[in-house]
Amino acid sequence: MKLPFLSEKKVSGEVYCGILLKEAQGVCYVYQKNSHSIQLLKQKEFQFTDGWEHIVDDIDEALSLIEQEMGKQTVITQCIFFIFAHLLDPHTREIAKPYISKMRDISKLLELKPIGYMEVIDAVHEQLEHEKQTSLSSLVVELDDTQMTVFLYKAGHKIVAQHAARTDNFATDMQSALENIAQSHILPNHIYLYDSTDLAEESSDLLLHSWKKNLFIQQPRIAVVPASTVSSALLKLLEKQLCANTSTAEAQDEKQNPKEVMGFTIGGEILETGKPEEFVSKKAFSFSFPKISFPSFRLLPLIGIPLLIIGFLIGFLFLLHRATLVITVPVEKKQSEVEILASKKPVTDEQVELQGFATSFSRSEKKETTGKRDVGEKAAGEVTLYNYDEKERQFPKGTKLQMDSLTFETDDSVTIPTSQFAPDGITKNAGKNKVKIRAIVLGTDSNVEKNKRFSVSGTSSNIVFGINETTIAGGTKKTIRTISKTDRENLQLLVLERAKKDALEKQKSEKSYFVLPELTVAKANKEKFSGEVGEEGTSLSYTASGEVSLFRIPQKTIEGFVQKKLESEKPDGYITDKVTFNIKKQKKLENGDIQLTLGGEILFSKSIHSDEITRALKGKGSDEGKSILQVQFGISQVAISINPPIPLIRDRMPFWQNHIRIELVR
């Protein structure tokens, strides 16, 4: 595909289009290749509009946007595909047929010559080893929308690639994949995650996940490879391969079929044949190097031809005949409980040093209140008390009056005179007096309409009663939220627990010590609540500062105790490879010492003497070599690779000991 730009200026050097393809999105990179380097000119992320169905249009649109942004005349004639591992056929390790068909359409319809493909994991692998300056021994997780691949690397070699589907629970998906790997391999304690996007949520899920003890004794370290680092890694590996190929091609005569490049047929079908490689020995980026052609020469004298052939064969065997043995080292695992006494002042070799120290904290937390309280006014009014008794009646302040189910009390004391006969001597007139009353509870239920009859507590309603000549009103009520004692206690506990958790989290980076979580105590020496118990409020804030007291033990000391306890069970011919432990029980004694019960585990691996093995195998056949390894060295799992794979020597070890290379996998 040719991209015309507004400017007349042209980009010097070859221009390549790198296309990173995933399930539902991709990235287009535009590279410029100079004599000994490659430069990234532009990149553009794009989403698939309908899966891979319209992927050609999606890539075409992304390249058009790049064209508008660059503003200079550039011609892109070649492309390379960057792919995730789940796009490969797990058996042949080649691109699966549905995807390779789409790649063919991309290169054909966009007029781009495909130079090959590169797995993203290989670029990330080289980048991580470059950054760490050491061979990679870690778990690397390649994430896509619904698929992921977990790679196990040991001593720089890819040992396992475990494909798995992704669900809504990423941590559970990871644990399931790792359990499959852990059945035959010991997992390293470092996990790298990468995608072409941000992975903050996924890394957080793994950091907070509680791993099974058969996977990780301690919480593994989680690191995210940023999208920018992935892009940089692709550029570096592409530069390494393309520039290396250019130099090699200049020194050799090319005999490569001009219509075939890296398994792609230009203007036709992408090749789907080819012998699958062994997974462990797969190279990062399989370019098709040109064949080496030798210059023609005149016929040598007849007597020199046999000597020349013999010399050629000897030189061939010496220079090119090589073998690689990938040996799976036999291992033995022993487990046992170990009792250790940790003391601040150890006095014997059977005790370990217990170190106490403190860190300061300052935290604020806020939560909703749960207390409730009714507020409002009590209904009030006036009643007239009637006395039909022949004696005067006196009632103190607070005398209870009842009207149906409602209870009221008098605001003042009151005296009611005796009853009197009317002048006719027949009719009896009651003594009466008025008094203010008030309901004993809040609310509108105590509002009473006029002319209701009230009874007086402790007297017969036939002798003394009251009637309200006016309404009793003013009763109101509402429920408000208040600060409860429990709210304050829970908020205080929350702050102290989080202060303790933060302090323990900070200590995880200190690998030389083991901190005892159950003995960690947080104490506030300065605190402030935003309200008191009973106060109205919908939320409560609490600020506290203080110290967190922690206890720790040197890691190496504990490992030494475990090793001393378990090493007596080491088989003959084995060496101690790894010592791990976990704290099963912690008990604080009265004198301040700590009694620890450890679950100890020690891994023994067979001692491998490479010189003895290569000396015993030189010149032997592959099957005979495996038998020697089994009988003489106790090694049953080995993968043998002999190069070049020509009939005369493909099943025979080199005759020179230093041409046999041994790789150990645990």
C-alpha positions in Angstrom: 0.0 0.0 0.0 1.4 3.4 -1.0 0.7 6.4 1.2 0.9 9.8 -0.5 1.6 12.7 1.8 1.4 16.5 1.3 5.1 17.3 1.6 7.5 16.6 -1.3 10.1 15.4 1.2 10.6 11.6 1.3 11.7 9.5 4.2 15.1 8.0 3.5 15.6 4.2 3.9 13.1 1.3 3.7 9.8 1.8 5.5 8.0 -1.1 7.2 4.6 -1.4 8.7 4.5 -3.5 11.9 1.0 -4.8 12.8 0.3 -6.0 16.3 -2.8 -8.2 16.2 -4.9 -9.4 19.2 -8.5 -10.5 19.6 -10.4 -7.2 19.4 -7.8 -4.5 18.9 -4.4 -3.9 17.4 -1.6 -1.4 16.9 0.0 -0.2 13.6 3.7 0.8 13.8 5.6 2.6 11.0 9.3 1.9 11.0 12.2 3.4 9.0 15.1 1.1 8.4 18.5 2.7 7.9 21.8 0.9 7.3 22.3 -0.3 10.9 19.2 0.8 12.9 15.5 1.0 12.8 13.5 4.0 13.9 9.8 4.2 15.0 8.1 7.0 13.0 4.5 6.6 14.1 2.2 4.2 15.9 -1.6 4.1 16.0 -3.9 2.0 18.2 -7.2 0.8 16.6 -10.2 -1.2 17.6 -11.7 -4.0 15.5 -15.2 -3.0 14.3 -16.5 -6.5 14.0 -13.8 -8.9 15.3 -11.5 -10.1 12.5 -14.3 -9.9 9.9 -13.4 -6.3 8.7 -9.9 -6.2 9.9 -8.5 -5.1 6.5 -10.7 -2.0 6.6 -9.7 -1.3 10.2 -6.0 -1.4 9.4 -6.5 0.6 6.3 -8.2 3.3 8.4 -5.4 3.3 10.9 -2.8 3.7 8.2 -4.8 6.6 6.7 -4.8 8.4 10.1 -1.0 7.9 10.3 -0.8 9.4 6.8 -2.6 12.5 8.0 -0.4 12.9 11.1 3.0 12.4 9.4 2.5 15.0 6.7 5.3 13.7 4.4 5.5 11.5 1.3 6.2 7.9 2.4 5.9 4.6 0.7 5.2 1.5 2.8 5.9 -1.7 0.8 6.6 -4.3 3.5 4.9 -5.4 6.7 5.6 -7.7 9.6 3.0 -9.2 12.0 3.4 -9.1 15.8 1.1 -11.7 17.3 0.1 -13.1 20.7 0.7 -16.7 21.5 -2.9 -17.9 21.5 -3.1 -17.2 17.8 -0.7 -20.1 17.2 -1.6 -23.7 16.7 -0.5 -25.4 19.9 0.7 -28.5 18.1 2.5 -27.1 15.1 3.6 -23.8 16.7 2.6 -22.1 13.5 -0.1 -19.4 13.0 -3.6 -21.0 13.1 -5.3 -21.3 9.7 -8.1 -18.8 10.3 -5.6 -16.1 11.3 -3.1 -16.8 8.6 -5.9 -16.5 6.0 -6.7 -13.0 7.3 -3.0 -12.0 7.3 -2.9 -13.1 3.7 -5.9 -10.8 2.9 -4.2 -7.9 4.8 -1.0 -8.1 2.8 -2.7 -8.8 -0.5 -5.5 -6.1 -0.4 -3.3 -3.4 1.2 -0.4 -4.2 -1.3 2.1 -5.0 1.5 4.8 -7.6 1.1 4.9 -9.8 4.3 8.4 -10.4 5.6 7.2 -12.7 8.4 5.8 -12.7 11.9 7.2 -12.3 15.4 5.7 -13.5 18.7 5.4 -10.7 21.2 6.5 -12.9 24.1 10.0 -13.3 22.5 10.5 -9.6 22.4 9.3 -9.2 26.0 11.6 -12.0 27.1 14.7 -10.4 25.5 13.7 -7.0 27.0 13.4 -8.3 30.5 16.7 -10.1 30.3 18.3 -6.9 29.0 16.8 -4.8 31.9 17.8 -7.4 34.6 21.2 -8.2 33.0 20.5 -11.9 33.9 18.8 -14.9 32.6 15.0 -14.8 33.1 13.6 -17.2 35.7 10.0 -16.0 36.2 6.4 -16.4 35.2 5.3 -14.2 32.3 1.6 -13.7 31.6 0.4 -12.5 28.2 -3.2 -11.1 28.4 -5.8 -10.6 25.8 -9.5 -9.9 26.1 -10.8 -13.5 26.6 -7.5 -15.5 26.4 -4.3 -15.5 28.3 -1.0 -17.5 28.1 1.2 -18.2 31.1 4.9 -18.8 30.2 7.3 -20.4 32.6 11.0 -19.3 32.1 13.9 -20.9 33.9 17.5 -19.9 33.3 16.4 -18.0 30.3 14.6 -20.9 28.7 10.9 -21.1 27.9 9.8 -24.3 29.7 6.0 -24.2 29.5 3.3 -22.2 27.7 -0.1 -22.7 29.4 -3.1 -21.3 27.5 -6.3 -20.5 29.4 -9.6 -18.7 28.9 -10.3 -15.5 30.9 -13.4 -15.0 33.0 -14.5 -12.1 35.2 -12.3 -13.4 38.0 -8.8 -13.0 36.8 -7.1 -14.2 40.0 -9.0 -17.5 39.9 -8.1 -17.9 36.2 -4.4 -17.4 37.0 -4.6 -19.9 40.0 -6.1 -22.6 37.8 -3.4 -22.1 35.1 -0.6 -22.1 37.7 -2.0 -25.3 39.3 -1.6 -27.1 36.0 2.0 -25.9 35.7 2.8 -26.7 39.3 2.0 -30.4 38.9 5.4 -30.9 37.2 7.4 -27.7 37.9 8.3 -25.5 40.8 7.0 -22.0 40.3 9.3 -19.0 40.6 8.2 -16.1 42.9 8.1 -13.4 40.3 5.2 -12.7 37.9 5.3 -10.3 34.9 2.1 -9.2 33.3 1.9 -7.5 29.9 -0.6 -6.4 27.3 -0.7 -3.5 24.9 -2.8 -1.6 27.4 -2.8 -0.7 31.2 -3.1 -3.6 33.6 -3.6 -1.9 37.0 -6.7 -3.8 37.8 -5.2 -7.2 37.0 -2.0 -6.6 39.0 -4.1 -5.4 42.0 -6.2 -8.6 41.9 -3.0 -10.7 42.0 -1.5 -8.7 44.9 -4.6 -9.1 47.0 -5.2 -12.8 46.1 -4.5 -15.5 48.7 -2.5 -18.1 46.9 -2.5 -21.8 47.8 0.6 -22.9 49.6 1.4 -25.5 47.0 1.9 -22.7 44.5 3.7 -20.0 46.5 5.0 -20.2 50.0 5.1 -16.4 50.2 3.2 -13.7 48.3 4.7 -13.5 44.8 6.1 -10.3 43.4 3.9 -8.8 40.7 5.3 -6.5 38.0 3.5 -5.0 35.0 5.4 -4.5 31.8 4.1 -1.2 30.4 2.7 -0.9 26.9 5.5 1.5 26.0 8.1 -1.2 27.1 6.3 -3.8 24.9 6.5 -1.4 21.9 10.2 -0.7 22.6 10.9 -4.5 22.9 9.3 -5.1 19.5 11.4 -2.4 18.0 14.7 -3.7 19.5 14.1 -7.3 18.4 13.0 -6.2 14.9 16.1 -4.1 14.6 18.3 -6.9 15.9 16.9 -9.4 13.3 16.5 -7.1 10.2 19.9 -5.4 10.6 21.6 -8.7 11.4 20.0 -10.2 8.3 21.2 -7.3 6.2 24.7 -7.8 7.3 24.6 -11.5 6.7 23.0 -11.1 3.3 25.8 -8.8 2.2 28.4 -11.5 3.0 26.6 -14.3 1.3 25.1 -15.2 -2.1 21.4 -15.4 -1.9 19.7 -18.5 -3.3 16.3 -17.9 -1.6 13.2 -18.3 -3.7 12.2 -14.7 -4.5 8.6 -15.6 -4.1 8.9 -16.9 -0.6 9.7 -14.8 2.5 9.3 -16.1 6.1 6.6 -18.6 5.3 4.5 -16.1 3.2 3.9 -16.4 -0.5 4.0 -12.9 -2.1 0.9 -12.4 -4.2 -0.5 -15.8 -3.3 -1.3 -18.1 -0.3 0.6 -18.0 3.0 2.5 -21.2 3.4 1.0 -23.6 6.0 3.5 -26.5 5.7 6.8 -27.0 7.5 8.1 -29.2 10.2 7.0 -27.9 13.7 9.8 -27.0 16.0 10.4 -28.3 19.5 8.8 -25.8 21.8 11.7 -25.4 24.2 14.2 -24.7 21.4 12.1 -22.3 19.4 13.9 -19.1 18.4 12.7 -15.6 19.0 12.1 -14.7 15.3 12.5 -17.2 12.5 13.9 -15.4 9.5 14.7 -17.4 6.3 18.4 -16.8 5.9 19.8 -17.0 2.4 21.6 -20.2 1.5 25.4 -20.0 1.4 26.9 -20.7 -2.1 30.5 -21.6 -2.6 32.6 -20.2 -5.5 33.3 -22.6 -8.3 36.7 -24.1 -8.7 38.7 -26.0 -11.3 39.0 -29.7 -11.0 41.7 -30.7 -8.7 44.1 -33.4 -9.5 42.6 -36.8 -9.1 44.8 -37.7 -6.1 43.7 -34.5 -4.2 40.0 -35.1 -4.5 39.8 -37.8 -1.8 42.0 -35.8 0.5 39.8 -32.7 -0.1 36.6 -34.7 0.7 38.1 -36.2 3.8 39.3 -32.8 5.0 35.9 -31.3 4.2 34.2 -33.9 6.3 36.6 -33.5 9.2 36.2 -29.8 9.1 32.4 -30.1 8.8 32.2 -32.4 11.8 34.5 -30.1 13.8 32.9 -26.9 13.0 29.2 -27.7 12.5 28.4 -30.9 14.3 26.9 -30.0 17.6 24.4 -31.3 20.1 22.3 -29.7 22.9 21.0 -31.8 25.8 18.2 -30.3 27.8 18.3 -32.3 31.0 15.4 -32.2 33.5 17.2 -32.5 36.8 15.7 -35.1 39.1 14.5 -33.5 42.3 13.4 -34.8 45.8 11.2 -32.8 48.1 11.1 -33.3 51.9 8.7 -31.7 54.3 8.5 -31.6 58.1 7.5 -29.4 61.1 10.2 -27.5 62.8 9.9 -25.9 66.3 11.9 -22.7 66.9 12.1 -20.5 69.9 12.6 -16.8 69.0 14.0 -14.5 71.8 15.1 -10.9 72.0 18.3 -12.1 73.7 19.1 -15.6 72.4 21.5 -17.5 74.6 21.8 -20.8 72.8 22.3 -22.0 69.2 18.8 -23.4 69.3 17.3 -19.9 69.6 16.9 -17.3 66.9 17.0 -13.5 67.4 13.6 -11.8 67.7 13.9 -8.1 66.8 11.2 -5.6 67.9 10.8 -2.3 66.2 8.2 0.4 65.7 6.9 2.6 62.8 4.8 5.7 63.2 1.4 6.2 61.5 -1.2 8.9 60.9 -4.5 8.0 59.3 -8.0 9.4 58.9 -11.2 7.4 58.2 -14.8 8.2 57.9 -18.0 6.1 58.1 -21.8 6.4 58.2 -23.4 6.6 61.7 -25.9 4.0 62.9 -27.4 5.7 66.0 -31.0 6.9 66.0 -33.0 9.4 68.3 -36.5 10.9 68.2 -36.8 14.7 68.5 -39.9 17.0 68.5 -42.5 18.6 70.9 -45.0 17.1 73.3 -48.6 18.0 72.9 -49.9 20.5 75.6 -53.1 22.1 76.7 -55.5 22.7 79.6 -58.2 20.6 81.3 -60.8 21.4 83.8 -60.8 18.9 86.7 -64.2 18.1 88.4 -64.5 16.9 92.0 -67.8 15.3 93.2 -66.2 14.2 96.5 -67.4 15.8 99.7 -63.9 16.7 100.6 -61.3 18.8 98.8 -58.8 17.1 96.5 -55.2 18.1 96.0 -53.0 16.7 93.2 -49.2 17.4 93.0 -47.3 18.5 89.9 -46.7 15.5 87.5 -50.0 13.8 88.3 -50.9 11.4 85.5 -54.1 11.9 83.5 -55.3 9.2 81.0 -57.4 9.6 77.9 -57.8 6.3 76.2 -54.2 5.0 75.5 -52.7 8.5 75.9 -51.0 9.6 79.1 -50.5 13.2 80.2 -49.1 14.8 83.3 -49.9 18.1 85.1 -47.5 21.0 84.8 -48.3 22.3 88.3 -50.0 21.2 91.5 -53.7 21.8 91.7 -56.4 21.9 94.4 -60.1 21.1 93.6 -62.7 22.2 96.1 -65.4 20.0 97.4 -68.7 19.5 95.7 -71.7 21.6 96.9 -75.5 21.1 96.8 -77.5 23.5 94.7 -80.1 25.7 96.4 -82.8 23.2 95.5 -81.0 20.7 97.9 -81.2 18.0 95.3 -78.7 18.8 92.6 -75.0 18.4 93.6 -72.5 20.8 91.9 -68.9 19.5 91.5 -65.9 21.5 92.6 -63.7 22.4 89.7 -60.4 23.9 88.8 -58.2 24.2 85.7 -54.7 22.9 85.3 -52.1 22.8 82.4 -51.2 19.3 81.2 -48.5 17.9 78.8 -48.1 14.6 77.0 -45.4 12.3 78.3 -44.3 11.2 74.7 -43.4 13.1 71.6 -45.6 13.1 68.4 -48.8 14.0 66.8 -50.6 11.0 68.4 -51.0 13.0 71.6 -52.9 15.9 70.0 -56.5 15.7 71.3 -59.6 17.4 70.1 -61.7 19.4 72.7 -64.4 18.0 75.1 -62.6 14.7 75.7 -62.9 13.1 79.2 -59.7 12.4 81.2 -59.3 10.1 84.2 -57.0 11.0 87.1 -54.4 8.5 88.3 -55.3 7.0 91.7 -58.9 8.2 91.8 -62.3 6.9 90.6 -63.4 8.5 87.3 -66.9 8.8 88.8 -65.6 11.1 91.6 -62.7 13.1 89.9 -62.3 13.5 86.1 -61.2 16.2 83.7 -62.5 17.6 80.4 -60.5 19.7 77.9 -62.6 22.6 76.8 -60.0 23.5 74.1 -57.8 21.2 71.9 -54.6 19.8 73.2 -52.1 20.4 70.4 -48.4 21.0 69.4 -47.2 17.4 69.4 -44.5 16.7 66.8 -41.8 14.0 66.2 -39.1 13.1 63.8 -36.2 10.5 63.9 -32.6 11.7 63.4 -29.3 9.8 63.0 -26.8 10.2 65.8 -23.3 9.0 66.7 -23.4 5.8 68.7 -20.7 4.4 71.0 -20.4 1.5 68.6 -19.7 3.8 65.7 -16.8 5.3 67.6 -15.4 1.9 68.6 -15.7 0.4 65.1 -14.1 3.4 63.5 -11.2 3.4 66.0 -10.7 -0.3 65.3 -10.7 0.2 61.5 -8.0 2.9 61.7 -5.7 0.7 63.9 -6.2 -2.4 61.7 -5.4 -0.5 58.5 -2.4 1.1 60.1 -1.2 -2.4 61.0 -1.8 -3.7 57.5 0.1 -0.8 56.0 3.1 -1.4 58.2 3.2 -5.1 57.3 2.9 -4.3 53.6 5.9 -2.0 53.8 7.9 -4.8 55.4 7.3 -7.1 52.4 10.1 -5.5 50.5 12.6 -6.4 53.2 13.4 -9.9 52.0 16.1 -10.6 54.6 13.6 -10.6 57.5 10.4 -12.4 58.3 7.8 -10.3 60.1 5.3 -12.0 62.5 1.9 -10.6 61.6 0.1 -12.0 64.6 2.3 -10.1 67.0 1.9 -6.8 65.3 0.1 -4.2 67.4 -1.0 -0.7 66.5 -1.7 1.9 69.2 -2.9 5.5 68.9 -1.4 8.1 71.2 -3.3 11.0 69.6 -6.8 10.8 68.3 -9.8 13.0 67.4 -13.4 12.3 66.7 -15.6 14.7 64.7 -18.5 14.3 67.2 -19.5 12.9 70.6 -21.9 10.0 71.4 -25.5 11.1 71.0 -24.8 14.1 68.7 -26.8 14.4 65.5 -24.9 13.5 62.4 -25.0 11.2 59.4 -21.2 10.5 59.4 -18.3 10.3 61.8 -14.7 11.0 61.1 -11.7 9.8 63.1 -8.1 10.9 62.9 -5.3 9.2 64.8 -1.6 9.0 65.0 0.6 6.6 66.9 3.0 3.7 66.5 2.8 0.1 65.1 5.0 -2.4 67.0 6.4 -5.2 64.9 8.5 -8.2 65.5 10.8 -9.9 62.9 13.3 -12.7 62.5 16.2 -12.9 60.1 15.1 -15.0 57.1 18.5 -16.8 56.7 18.5 -17.9 60.3 15.1 -19.6 59.9 16.2 -21.2 56.6 19.3 -22.5 58.4 17.3 -24.1 61.1 15.0 -25.8 58.6 17.9 -27.0 56.5 19.7 -28.4 59.5 16.5 -30.3 60.5 15.7 -31.7 57.1 19.1 -32.1 55.4 19.7 -35.4 57.2 17.2 -37.0 54.7 19.2 -35.9 51.7 19.7 -38.8 49.2 23.2 -39.7 48.1 24.3 -37.8 45.0 21.9 -34.9 45.6 22.6 -31.3 46.7 20.4 -28.9 48.6 18.7 -26.7 46.0 16.1 -24.6 47.9 14.8 -24.2 51.4 11.3 -22.7 52.1 9.1 -22.5 55.1 5.8 -21.1 56.4 4.7 -20.1 59.8 2.0 -22.5 61.1 1.6 -21.4 64.6 2.8 -18.5 66.8 2.7 -18.3 70.6 3.9 -15.5 72.8 5.4 -16.8 76.1 5.2 -15.0 79.4 8.9 -13.9 79.2 8.3 -12.3 75.8 9.8 -15.1 73.7 7.9 -16.5 70.7 7.4 -20.2 70.2 7.1 -20.8 66.4 5.9 -23.9 64.6 7.2 -24.0 61.0 6.1 -26.0 58.0 9.6 -26.6 56.5 10.2 -27.8 52.9 13.6 -28.6 51.3 14.2 -29.4 47.7 17.2 -31.6 46.8 18.3 -31.8 43.2 20.6 -34.4 41.7 24.2 -33.3 41.3 25.0 -33.0 37.6 28.6 -33.3 36.4 28.6 -31.9 32.9 32.2 -32.9 32.1 31.6 -36.5 33.0 28.4 -36.6 31.0 29.9 -35.1 27.8 32.9 -37.4 28.1 30.7 -40.4 28.3 28.4 -39.4 25.4 30.8 -38.2 22.8 30.4 -40.2 19.6 27.5 -42.2 20.9 24.1 -42.6 19.2 21.1 -40.7 20.7 19.4 -43.9 22.0 22.6 -45.2 23.5 23.3 -41.8 25.0 19.9 -41.8 26.7 20.6 -45.3 28.1 23.9 -44.1 29.5 22.3 -41.1 31.1 19.7 -43.4 32.7 22.0 -46.2 33.9 25.2 -44.2 34.9 23.8 -40.9 35.9 20.2 -41.6 37.0 18.8 -39.1 34.5 15.6 -40.2 32.8 14.2 -37.0 31.2 16.4 -35.5 28.5 15.7 -33.8 25.1 18.5 -34.2 22.6 18.9 -31.9 19.6 21.6 -32.6 17.1 22.6 -30.2 14.3 22.8 -30.1 11.4 20.0 -32.7 11.0 21.6 -34.6 8.0 21.2 -38.4 7.7 24.9 -39.3 8.5 25.0 -37.5 11.9 21.5 -36.6 13.0 21.3 -39.4 15.5 25.0 -39.3 16.7 26.7 -37.2 19.2 29.6 -35.0 18.2 33.1 -36.6 18.5 34.4 -33.5 20.3 33.4 -33.1 23.9 33.2 -29.3 23.8 30.6 -29.6 21.0 28.1 -31.0 23.4 26.2 -28.4 25.3 24.2 -29.2 28.4 21.2 -27.1 29.7 19.7 -27.9 33.1 16.0 -27.5 33.8 14.6 -27.9 37.3 
